[in-house]
Amino acid sequence: MTPLLRRAAPQAGSALHLTWNGQPIAAQHGDTVLTALLLAGDRLRTTLGTGAPRAGFCLMGACQDCWVQRIDGQRLRACSTLAEDGMELLDALPGACP
């Protein structure tokens, strides 16, 4: 799977370590959760019914397309939540991609 995003320039500083549906992913300080997810994969989830890839819609916190949840069940918007070291994230909707 080819990631949907790539960094235009390397960033200084240590990487953040997160998990997405049990799989490790990396992020940098200042990345949103959605940025980290799309740097690690080619979609956030698939559309129910058609199986089409989804990667967020508005990318500014106005729609409902990027909801994910922490391992404790707390829901958050991936596009407007900064990644934190040690975050354990799960898809909040069916159709998640590993």
PyMOL commands that place a pseudoatom at each C-alpha (Angstrom):
pseudoatom trace, name=CA, resn=MET, resi=1, chain=A, elem=C, hetatm=0, pos=[0.000, 0.000, 0.000]
pseudoatom trace, name=CA, resn=THR, resi=2, chain=A, elem=C, hetatm=0, pos=[1.409, 3.387, -1.007]
pseudoatom trace, name=CA, resn=PRO, resi=3, chain=A, elem=C, hetatm=0, pos=[0.738, 6.191, 1.506]
pseudoatom trace, name=CA, resn=LEU, resi=4, chain=A, elem=C, hetatm=0, pos=[-1.596, 8.914, 0.270]
pseudoatom trace, name=CA, resn=LEU, resi=5, chain=A, elem=C, hetatm=0, pos=[0.653, 11.707, 1.606]
pseudoatom trace, name=CA, resn=ARG, resi=6, chain=A, elem=C, hetatm=0, pos=[4.389, 12.193, 1.746]
pseudoatom trace, name=CA, resn=ARG, resi=7, chain=A, elem=C, hetatm=0, pos=[6.501, 14.811, 3.487]
pseudoatom trace, name=CA, resn=ALA, resi=8, chain=A, elem=C, hetatm=0, pos=[7.903, 17.497, 1.225]
pseudoatom trace, name=CA, resn=ALA, resi=9, chain=A, elem=C, hetatm=0, pos=[10.854, 17.970, 3.586]
pseudoatom trace, name=CA, resn=PRO, resi=10, chain=A, elem=C, hetatm=0, pos=[12.149, 15.985, 6.549]
pseudoatom trace, name=CA, resn=GLN, resi=11, chain=A, elem=C, hetatm=0, pos=[11.348, 17.349, 9.982]
pseudoatom trace, name=CA, resn=ALA, resi=12, chain=A, elem=C, hetatm=0, pos=[13.771, 17.676, 12.861]
pseudoatom trace, name=CA, resn=GLY, resi=13, chain=A, elem=C, hetatm=0, pos=[12.950, 16.152, 16.214]
pseudoatom trace, name=CA, resn=SER, resi=14, chain=A, elem=C, hetatm=0, pos=[11.966, 12.791, 17.533]
pseudoatom trace, name=CA, resn=ALA, resi=15, chain=A, elem=C, hetatm=0, pos=[9.123, 10.791, 16.078]
pseudoatom trace, name=CA, resn=LEU, resi=16, chain=A, elem=C, hetatm=0, pos=[5.863, 10.174, 17.893]
pseudoatom trace, name=CA, resn=HIS, resi=17, chain=A, elem=C, hetatm=0, pos=[4.689, 6.570, 18.124]
pseudoatom trace, name=CA, resn=LEU, resi=18, chain=A, elem=C, hetatm=0, pos=[0.987, 5.785, 17.713]
pseudoatom trace, name=CA, resn=THR, resi=19, chain=A, elem=C, hetatm=0, pos=[-1.069, 2.714, 16.919]
pseudoatom trace, name=CA, resn=TRP, resi=20, chain=A, elem=C, hetatm=0, pos=[-3.958, 2.534, 14.435]
pseudoatom trace, name=CA, resn=ASN, resi=21, chain=A, elem=C, hetatm=0, pos=[-6.201, -0.515, 14.874]
pseudoatom trace, name=CA, resn=GLY, resi=22, chain=A, elem=C, hetatm=0, pos=[-3.282, -2.217, 16.625]
pseudoatom trace, name=CA, resn=GLN, resi=23, chain=A, elem=C, hetatm=0, pos=[-0.703, -1.386, 13.923]
pseudoatom trace, name=CA, resn=PRO, resi=24, chain=A, elem=C, hetatm=0, pos=[2.216, 0.951, 14.728]
pseudoatom trace, name=CA, resn=ILE, resi=25, chain=A, elem=C, hetatm=0, pos=[2.471, 4.248, 12.848]
pseudoatom trace, name=CA, resn=ALA, resi=26, chain=A, elem=C, hetatm=0, pos=[4.787, 7.233, 13.261]
pseudoatom trace, name=CA, resn=ALA, resi=27, chain=A, elem=C, hetatm=0, pos=[4.090, 10.958, 13.382]
pseudoatom trace, name=CA, resn=GLN, resi=28, chain=A, elem=C, hetatm=0, pos=[5.996, 14.159, 13.990]
pseudoatom trace, name=CA, resn=HIS, resi=29, chain=A, elem=C, hetatm=0, pos=[5.274, 16.928, 16.464]
pseudoatom trace, name=CA, resn=GLY, resi=30, chain=A, elem=C, hetatm=0, pos=[2.656, 19.205, 14.901]
pseudoatom trace, name=CA, resn=ASP, resi=31, chain=A, elem=C, hetatm=0, pos=[1.026, 16.471, 12.786]
pseudoatom trace, name=CA, resn=THR, resi=32, chain=A, elem=C, hetatm=0, pos=[-2.682, 15.937, 13.111]
pseudoatom trace, name=CA, resn=VAL, resi=33, chain=A, elem=C, hetatm=0, pos=[-3.931, 12.402, 13.629]
pseudoatom trace, name=CA, resn=LEU, resi=34, chain=A, elem=C, hetatm=0, pos=[-5.256, 12.403, 10.049]
pseudoatom trace, name=CA, resn=THR, resi=35, chain=A, elem=C, hetatm=0, pos=[-1.870, 13.494, 8.683]
pseudoatom trace, name=CA, resn=ALA, resi=36, chain=A, elem=C, hetatm=0, pos=[-0.189, 10.630, 10.543]
pseudoatom trace, name=CA, resn=LEU, resi=37, chain=A, elem=C, hetatm=0, pos=[-2.754, 8.137, 9.255]
pseudoatom trace, name=CA, resn=LEU, resi=38, chain=A, elem=C, hetatm=0, pos=[-2.433, 9.279, 5.634]
pseudoatom trace, name=CA, resn=LEU, resi=39, chain=A, elem=C, hetatm=0, pos=[1.381, 9.308, 5.823]
pseudoatom trace, name=CA, resn=ALA, resi=40, chain=A, elem=C, hetatm=0, pos=[1.127, 5.673, 6.921]
pseudoatom trace, name=CA, resn=GLY, resi=41, chain=A, elem=C, hetatm=0, pos=[-1.536, 4.462, 4.485]
pseudoatom trace, name=CA, resn=ASP, resi=42, chain=A, elem=C, hetatm=0, pos=[-3.607, 5.236, 1.438]
pseudoatom trace, name=CA, resn=ARG, resi=43, chain=A, elem=C, hetatm=0, pos=[-6.970, 5.852, 3.188]
pseudoatom trace, name=CA, resn=LEU, resi=44, chain=A, elem=C, hetatm=0, pos=[-8.672, 6.401, 6.497]
pseudoatom trace, name=CA, resn=ARG, resi=45, chain=A, elem=C, hetatm=0, pos=[-11.424, 3.840, 5.801]
pseudoatom trace, name=CA, resn=THR, resi=46, chain=A, elem=C, hetatm=0, pos=[-13.554, 2.449, 3.027]
pseudoatom trace, name=CA, resn=THR, resi=47, chain=A, elem=C, hetatm=0, pos=[-17.080, 3.536, 2.171]
pseudoatom trace, name=CA, resn=LEU, resi=48, chain=A, elem=C, hetatm=0, pos=[-19.757, 1.136, 3.285]
pseudoatom trace, name=CA, resn=GLY, resi=49, chain=A, elem=C, hetatm=0, pos=[-21.470, -0.530, 0.345]
pseudoatom trace, name=CA, resn=THR, resi=50, chain=A, elem=C, hetatm=0, pos=[-19.072, 0.434, -2.437]
pseudoatom trace, name=CA, resn=GLY, resi=51, chain=A, elem=C, hetatm=0, pos=[-15.738, -0.111, -0.701]
pseudoatom trace, name=CA, resn=ALA, resi=52, chain=A, elem=C, hetatm=0, pos=[-14.370, 3.136, -2.161]
pseudoatom trace, name=CA, resn=PRO, resi=53, chain=A, elem=C, hetatm=0, pos=[-11.424, 4.655, -0.255]
pseudoatom trace, name=CA, resn=ARG, resi=54, chain=A, elem=C, hetatm=0, pos=[-12.115, 7.564, 2.124]
pseudoatom trace, name=CA, resn=ALA, resi=55, chain=A, elem=C, hetatm=0, pos=[-9.445, 9.972, 3.383]
pseudoatom trace, name=CA, resn=GLY, resi=56, chain=A, elem=C, hetatm=0, pos=[-11.495, 12.619, 5.156]
pseudoatom trace, name=CA, resn=PHE, resi=57, chain=A, elem=C, hetatm=0, pos=[-13.686, 15.154, 3.394]
pseudoatom trace, name=CA, resn=CYS, resi=58, chain=A, elem=C, hetatm=0, pos=[-13.425, 18.760, 4.534]
pseudoatom trace, name=CA, resn=LEU, resi=59, chain=A, elem=C, hetatm=0, pos=[-10.127, 18.429, 6.475]
pseudoatom trace, name=CA, resn=MET, resi=60, chain=A, elem=C, hetatm=0, pos=[-11.099, 21.335, 8.748]
pseudoatom trace, name=CA, resn=GLY, resi=61, chain=A, elem=C, hetatm=0, pos=[-13.425, 19.828, 11.359]
pseudoatom trace, name=CA, resn=ALA, resi=62, chain=A, elem=C, hetatm=0, pos=[-16.748, 20.754, 9.757]
pseudoatom trace, name=CA, resn=CYS, resi=63, chain=A, elem=C, hetatm=0, pos=[-17.929, 17.347, 8.516]
pseudoatom trace, name=CA, resn=GLN, resi=64, chain=A, elem=C, hetatm=0, pos=[-18.232, 13.937, 10.167]
pseudoatom trace, name=CA, resn=ASP, resi=65, chain=A, elem=C, hetatm=0, pos=[-15.916, 11.970, 7.869]
pseudoatom trace, name=CA, resn=CYS, resi=66, chain=A, elem=C, hetatm=0, pos=[-12.757, 11.645, 9.964]
pseudoatom trace, name=CA, resn=TRP, resi=67, chain=A, elem=C, hetatm=0, pos=[-14.038, 10.516, 13.371]
pseudoatom trace, name=CA, resn=VAL, resi=68, chain=A, elem=C, hetatm=0, pos=[-11.740, 8.014, 15.082]
pseudoatom trace, name=CA, resn=GLN, resi=69, chain=A, elem=C, hetatm=0, pos=[-11.606, 6.898, 18.687]
pseudoatom trace, name=CA, resn=ARG, resi=70, chain=A, elem=C, hetatm=0, pos=[-8.987, 6.361, 21.327]
pseudoatom trace, name=CA, resn=ILE, resi=71, chain=A, elem=C, hetatm=0, pos=[-8.641, 2.887, 22.788]
pseudoatom trace, name=CA, resn=ASP, resi=72, chain=A, elem=C, hetatm=0, pos=[-10.651, 4.146, 25.808]
pseudoatom trace, name=CA, resn=GLY, resi=73, chain=A, elem=C, hetatm=0, pos=[-13.604, 4.961, 23.514]
pseudoatom trace, name=CA, resn=GLN, resi=74, chain=A, elem=C, hetatm=0, pos=[-13.164, 8.761, 23.412]
pseudoatom trace, name=CA, resn=ARG, resi=75, chain=A, elem=C, hetatm=0, pos=[-14.110, 9.965, 19.921]
pseudoatom trace, name=CA, resn=LEU, resi=76, chain=A, elem=C, hetatm=0, pos=[-12.073, 12.669, 18.185]
pseudoatom trace, name=CA, resn=ARG, resi=77, chain=A, elem=C, hetatm=0, pos=[-11.787, 14.342, 14.804]
pseudoatom trace, name=CA, resn=ALA, resi=78, chain=A, elem=C, hetatm=0, pos=[-8.602, 13.097, 13.174]
pseudoatom trace, name=CA, resn=CYS, resi=79, chain=A, elem=C, hetatm=0, pos=[-8.264, 16.215, 10.996]
pseudoatom trace, name=CA, resn=SER, resi=80, chain=A, elem=C, hetatm=0, pos=[-8.145, 18.697, 13.880]
pseudoatom trace, name=CA, resn=THR, resi=81, chain=A, elem=C, hetatm=0, pos=[-6.561, 16.684, 16.720]
pseudoatom trace, name=CA, resn=LEU, resi=82, chain=A, elem=C, hetatm=0, pos=[-2.796, 16.843, 17.140]
pseudoatom trace, name=CA, resn=ALA, resi=83, chain=A, elem=C, hetatm=0, pos=[-1.022, 13.491, 17.322]
pseudoatom trace, name=CA, resn=GLU, resi=84, chain=A, elem=C, hetatm=0, pos=[0.412, 12.612, 20.723]
pseudoatom trace, name=CA, resn=ASP, resi=85, chain=A, elem=C, hetatm=0, pos=[3.084, 10.084, 21.548]
pseudoatom trace, name=CA, resn=GLY, resi=86, chain=A, elem=C, hetatm=0, pos=[1.545, 6.799, 22.694]
pseudoatom trace, name=CA, resn=MET, resi=87, chain=A, elem=C, hetatm=0, pos=[-1.936, 7.395, 21.228]
pseudoatom trace, name=CA, resn=GLU, resi=88, chain=A, elem=C, hetatm=0, pos=[-3.817, 4.155, 20.629]
pseudoatom trace, name=CA, resn=LEU, resi=89, chain=A, elem=C, hetatm=0, pos=[-6.446, 4.794, 17.958]
pseudoatom trace, name=CA, resn=LEU, resi=90, chain=A, elem=C, hetatm=0, pos=[-9.265, 2.762, 16.455]
pseudoatom trace, name=CA, resn=ASP, resi=91, chain=A, elem=C, hetatm=0, pos=[-11.651, 3.433, 13.612]
pseudoatom trace, name=CA, resn=ALA, resi=92, chain=A, elem=C, hetatm=0, pos=[-14.901, 4.883, 14.963]
pseudoatom trace, name=CA, resn=LEU, resi=93, chain=A, elem=C, hetatm=0, pos=[-16.881, 3.477, 12.010]
pseudoatom trace, name=CA, resn=PRO, resi=94, chain=A, elem=C, hetatm=0, pos=[-17.022, 0.107, 10.287]
pseudoatom trace, name=CA, resn=GLY, resi=95, chain=A, elem=C, hetatm=0, pos=[-14.890, -0.311, 7.191]
pseudoatom trace, name=CA, resn=ALA, resi=96, chain=A, elem=C, hetatm=0, pos=[-11.549, 0.642, 8.735]
pseudoatom trace, name=CA, resn=CYS, resi=97, chain=A, elem=C, hetatm=0, pos=[-8.360, -0.104, 6.884]
pseudoatom trace, name=CA, resn=PRO, resi=98, chain=A, elem=C, hetatm=0, pos=[-5.346, -1.439, 8.799]
for i in range(1, 98): cmd.bond("trace and resi %d" % i, "trace and resi %d" % (i + 1))
show_as sticks, trace
zoom trace
